Amino acid sequence: MKKLLAILLSAILAGSVVLSGCSEQMQSSVSETVAQTMQETSAPVSESSKYADKENWAYFENEESDKKADVFFICPTVYGGSQSEYNMSLDDEETKENFLGATNMEKGIYDDECRFFAPYYSQIGLAVYAMSEEIRTECLEKAFEDVRDSFEYYMQNCNDGRPIIISGFSQGADMSIRLIKECFGDEQRQKQLVACYAIGWRFTEEEVSEYPQLKAAQGESDTGVVISFNSEAESVSSSLMVPKGIKTLSINPLNWKTDSTKADRSENLGACFTDYSGNITNEINNLTGAYIDSERGTLKVTDISPEDYPSSLEIMGEGVYHIYDYRFFYRNLEKNVQTRLNAYLNAG
C-alpha cells in the first residue's frame, strides 16, 4: 500500500541541451574567470558533507565530458509523509526509488547535451501542505538545507566554472527559487546561470523586487532568468500553487510571451507522457493552446477539459492541471532549453 501511494504521488507531482557551436576559447575563458572566484562565492561546506556520498544523489554525472553545461535538478514531491515523519528520510529506499523515477520522467527535457546532477533531499511530504503555516515553514526550511548543501558541494567539487541550468517542478520549483535567492546573490554566480526552470510554483513580483538576482523571463532566448508557469482550466480562480489574491509571474511556453496573447494549439510541438524510466509512452502533437490570465498570471490551458485530464488529488482541485505542467509542453520546453543554452554560449 505504501509503495502504491508513493507511485501515485510521484506520478501526480513528478516533473519536472543541445549545444550549438561556440568556440573552445570562449568557453575556456568563462570557466577560468569563474573558477578564480569559486571559493570566494561559495558557502562553506563541511568536508564530511553527506553529499560526498554518491548514494545521496539520484544522478551525479561528474565524469569528464565534452558537454559544456550542467543541469542541477530538484525533484518534485514523491513523499506522502506520516504522522511522525514530515520530511523524507534519505534512508528511505522505497521513496528514493520513486524519487529516481520521478526525476527520470522529466530528465529528457534537460539533459541532451548537459551533465545531470540531482540530489536526494529531505523534501516535505504531501500531507504537510495541508498543515499549519508554522509547521510547513519549518519543514520546508529543513528540505532546503539539503538542497543548498548539495548545491554547494556540487559547486565546490564538480562545477569548475561551467554554465548552470537550475530546474525543478512543484516542490522542486519552490526549492529552485529559494536556491537563486540564497546562492546566486554574487555577480559571478549570476554570470554562470543559463536559466532557472521553476515550473509549477508561484513566483511573484514582490520576490523579484526583494532579490535582484531573480529575473523573470521575457522571451524565448533571454538568459539568467526564471521560467515559470502554472497550468489550469479557464474556470479556476484559486489553487494550492497560486491562491486567490496572489498574482504569479509567468511566461507562455508555446509562444514565449508574458502578456495574454493566445497561443493556438498548432504551436504545441508535442505533449509527452513518460514512465519511471523516462521513456515516452504517449506523445500527442498540438494537444493544447494556452494564454496567460491577466489577473492571476496563471497559464490558462485551452482545447481540453478537466474531465479528460483530472487533477487526481483533492488538494489540487478540479481543473488544476498541475500534474501536467511539463507534460503538456514537453517538446516546447525541450526546444527552449536548447535555445537558451545556445544563446548563453554564443553571447560569450
C-alpha positions in Angstrom: 0.0 0.0 0.0 2.8 2.4 0.9 4.5 1.7 -2.4 1.3 2.2 -4.3 0.8 5.6 -2.6 4.3 6.7 -3.4 4.0 5.8 -7.0 0.7 7.7 -7.3 2.2 10.7 -5.7 5.2 10.8 -7.9 3.1 10.3 -11.0 0.9 13.2 -9.8 3.7 15.6 -8.8 6.6 14.4 -10.9 8.3 16.8 -13.1 9.8 18.4 -13.9 20.6 20.7 -24.0 21.5 20.8 -27.0 24.6 23.0 -27.5 25.3 24.9 -30.7 28.8 25.6 -31.7 30.7 28.0 -29.5 34.5 28.4 -29.6 36.5 26.4 -27.2 38.5 29.6 -26.5 35.3 31.4 -25.3 34.2 28.6 -23.1 37.7 28.2 -21.5 37.7 31.9 -20.8 34.4 31.9 -19.0 35.4 28.8 -17.0 38.7 30.2 -15.9 37.2 33.5 -14.8 34.5 31.9 -12.8 36.8 29.3 -11.3 39.1 32.0 -9.9 36.4 33.3 -7.7 34.7 30.0 -6.9 36.0 29.7 -3.3 35.0 33.3 -2.6 31.4 33.0 -3.8 30.6 29.6 -2.3 29.1 29.0 1.1 31.2 26.7 3.3 30.5 23.0 3.0 31.9 20.6 5.6 34.4 18.1 4.3 32.2 15.5 5.9 29.1 16.6 3.9 26.7 13.8 3.4 26.7 14.8 -0.3 30.3 13.4 -0.6 28.5 10.1 -0.5 27.3 9.4 -4.0 24.5 7.3 -2.6 22.8 10.6 -1.7 22.5 11.6 -5.3 19.9 10.3 -7.8 22.3 11.5 -10.5 25.9 12.6 -10.1 27.5 12.8 -13.6 30.8 14.2 -12.6 32.9 12.4 -15.2 35.0 14.2 -17.8 32.7 15.2 -20.7 32.6 17.3 -23.9 29.3 18.7 -22.6 29.8 22.4 -21.7 27.0 22.9 -19.2 25.4 21.2 -16.2 21.8 20.7 -15.0 21.1 20.8 -11.3 17.7 19.3 -10.9 15.4 19.3 -7.8 12.8 16.6 -7.7 9.1 17.2 -7.1 7.1 15.7 -4.2 7.2 11.9 -4.1 6.9 11.5 -0.3 3.5 11.2 1.2 4.5 11.9 4.8 3.5 10.2 8.0 2.3 11.2 11.5 5.9 11.1 12.8 8.0 12.0 9.8 7.1 15.1 7.9 10.3 15.2 5.8 11.5 12.3 3.7 14.4 10.3 5.2 17.5 9.8 2.9 17.5 6.2 4.3 14.0 5.5 2.9 15.0 3.3 0.0 11.4 2.8 -1.2 10.8 6.5 -1.5 14.2 7.1 -3.1 13.2 4.6 -5.8 10.2 6.7 -6.6 12.3 9.8 -6.3 14.6 8.4 -9.1 11.6 7.5 -11.2 10.0 11.0 -10.9 13.4 12.5 -11.9 13.6 10.3 -14.9 10.1 11.4 -16.0 11.3 14.8 -17.0 15.1 14.4 -17.2 14.8 14.1 -21.0 13.7 17.8 -21.3 17.1 19.0 -19.9 19.9 16.6 -20.4 20.5 16.2 -24.1 23.9 18.0 -24.0 24.3 18.6 -20.3 25.8 16.7 -17.4 23.0 16.0 -14.9 23.1 16.3 -11.1 20.1 15.5 -8.9 20.4 15.2 -5.1 18.2 13.2 -2.8 16.9 15.7 -0.2 14.6 15.6 2.8 11.6 17.0 0.9 8.4 17.6 2.7 5.5 15.1 2.5 2.4 16.0 0.5 0.4 16.0 3.7 2.4 18.9 5.1 0.9 21.3 2.6 -2.4 20.9 4.5 -0.8 21.7 7.8 -0.3 25.0 9.6 2.0 27.6 8.1 4.3 27.3 11.1 4.8 23.5 10.5 5.0 23.9 6.8 7.7 26.7 7.0 9.8 24.6 9.4 9.7 21.5 7.2 10.4 23.5 4.0 13.5 25.0 5.7 14.7 21.6 6.6 14.2 20.4 3.0 16.0 23.5 1.6 19.1 22.9 3.9 19.7 19.7 1.9 19.2 21.4 -1.4 21.5 24.2 -0.5 24.2 21.9 0.9 24.1 19.6 -2.1 24.3 22.5 -4.5 27.3 24.0 -2.7 29.0 20.6 -2.6 28.4 20.4 -6.4 29.8 23.9 -6.9 32.9 23.3 -4.9 33.7 19.8 -6.2 32.2 19.5 -9.7 31.3 22.7 -11.4 34.7 24.2 -12.3 33.2 27.3 -13.7 30.7 25.6 -16.1 27.4 27.2 -17.1 24.4 26.0 -14.9 20.8 25.3 -15.6 18.7 25.0 -12.4 15.4 23.1 -12.9 12.6 21.9 -10.6 9.0 21.2 -10.7 6.3 21.7 -8.0 8.2 21.5 -4.6 11.3 21.4 -6.7 10.3 24.7 -8.3 9.9 26.2 -4.9 13.4 25.0 -3.9 14.8 26.3 -7.2 13.6 29.8 -6.5 15.0 29.6 -2.9 18.3 28.5 -4.3 18.5 31.5 -6.6 17.6 33.8 -3.7 20.3 32.4 -1.3 23.1 31.1 -3.6 23.2 33.5 -6.6 23.5 36.9 -4.9 27.1 37.1 -6.1 27.5 38.6 -9.6 30.0 35.9 -10.6 27.5 33.2 -9.8 24.8 35.1 -11.8 27.1 35.1 -14.8 27.1 31.3 -14.8 23.3 30.9 -14.7 21.9 29.9 -18.1 18.3 29.8 -16.7 16.2 28.6 -13.9 13.1 26.5 -14.9 10.9 26.7 -11.9 7.7 25.2 -13.1 4.6 24.6 -11.0 5.0 27.0 -8.2 4.2 30.7 -7.7 6.8 33.3 -8.5 5.9 36.9 -7.6 6.8 40.5 -8.4 7.5 41.0 -4.7 10.2 38.4 -4.8 11.8 40.0 -7.8 11.8 43.3 -6.0 13.5 41.9 -2.9 16.0 39.7 -4.8 17.6 41.5 -7.8 19.1 38.2 -9.0 15.6 36.9 -9.7 14.8 38.0 -13.2 11.6 36.8 -14.9 11.9 35.6 -18.4 10.7 38.0 -21.1 11.2 36.0 -24.2 12.3 32.6 -25.6 16.1 33.3 -25.5 17.0 35.6 -22.6 19.4 34.1 -20.1 20.0 34.3 -16.4 16.2 34.3 -16.0 13.4 32.3 -14.3 11.0 30.4 -16.5 7.7 29.8 -14.6 4.1 29.0 -15.2 1.2 27.2 -13.6 -1.4 25.4 -15.8 -5.1 25.5 -15.1 -8.5 25.4 -16.7 -10.2 28.7 -17.6 -12.7 28.3 -14.8 -10.1 28.0 -11.9 -9.8 31.1 -9.6 -7.6 29.6 -6.8 -5.1 26.7 -6.3 -2.6 25.4 -3.8 0.2 26.8 -6.0 -1.4 30.2 -6.7 -4.0 31.1 -4.1 -6.7 33.6 -4.9 -5.5 37.1 -4.5 -1.9 36.3 -5.5 -0.6 37.1 -8.9 2.2 35.0 -10.2 4.8 35.8 -12.9 4.6 33.6 -16.0 5.7 33.0 -19.5 3.7 31.1 -22.0 5.7 28.0 -23.1 4.0 28.0 -26.5 4.7 31.5 -27.8 7.2 32.7 -25.1 5.2 35.8 -24.4 4.4 37.3 -21.0 1.1 39.0 -21.9 -2.3 37.5 -22.6 -1.6 36.8 -26.3 -3.3 33.5 -27.0 -1.2 30.6 -28.4 -3.0 28.3 -30.7 -2.7 24.5 -30.3 -0.8 24.4 -33.6 2.1 26.0 -31.7 2.3 23.0 -29.3 5.2 20.8 -30.6 4.2 17.8 -28.5 2.7 16.8 -25.2 4.7 13.8 -23.8 3.7 11.3 -21.1 6.7 9.4 -19.7 7.3 6.4 -17.4 9.6 5.9 -14.5 12.5 5.1 -16.9 12.0 8.3 -18.8 10.6 6.6 -21.8 7.8 8.5 -23.7 4.8 6.2 -23.6 2.5 8.6 -25.4 3.1 11.7 -27.5 0.3 14.0 -28.8 1.0 16.8 -31.2 -1.0 20.0 -31.0 -2.8 18.9 -27.8 -3.5 22.3 -26.3 -3.3 26.0 -26.7 -2.7 28.4 -23.8 -2.7 32.0 -22.7 -1.8 33.9 -19.6 -4.6 35.1 -17.3 -4.1 38.9 -16.9 -5.5 38.8 -13.3 -3.9 35.7 -11.8 -0.9 35.4 -14.0 -1.5 31.7 -14.4 -1.4 29.8 -17.7 -4.9 29.0 -18.9 -4.9 25.9 -21.0 -7.4 25.6 -23.8 -8.8 22.8 -26.1 -9.0 20.1 -23.3 -11.3 19.5 -20.4 -10.8 18.7 -16.7 -12.7 15.5 -17.2 -10.2 14.3 -19.7 -7.2 15.4 -17.6 -8.3 15.2 -13.9 -6.1 16.7 -11.1 -6.2 13.3 -9.3 -5.8 14.7 -5.8 -8.4 16.6 -3.8 -5.7 19.0 -2.5 -5.2 20.2 -6.1 -8.8 20.9 -7.0 -10.8 20.4 -10.2 -9.3 22.0 -13.3 -5.9 22.5 -11.8 -3.5 20.9 -14.4 -0.5 21.0 -12.1 0.5 17.4 -12.7 0.6 18.1 -16.4 2.6 21.3 -16.3 5.7 19.9 -18.1 3.9 17.0 -19.8 1.6 19.3 -21.9 4.5 21.4 -23.1 7.3 18.8 -23.1 8.6 19.3 -26.6 8.4 23.1 -26.4 10.4 23.1 -23.1 12.9 20.7 -24.6 13.5 23.0 -27.5 13.6 26.1 -25.3 16.4 24.6 -23.1 18.4 24.3 -26.3 17.6 27.8 -27.4 18.6 29.4 -24.1 21.8 27.4 -23.8 22.8 28.3 -27.3 22.1 32.0 -26.7 24.2 31.8 -23.5 27.2 30.1 -25.2 27.1 32.3 -28.2 26.9 35.5 -26.2 30.4 35.0 -24.9 
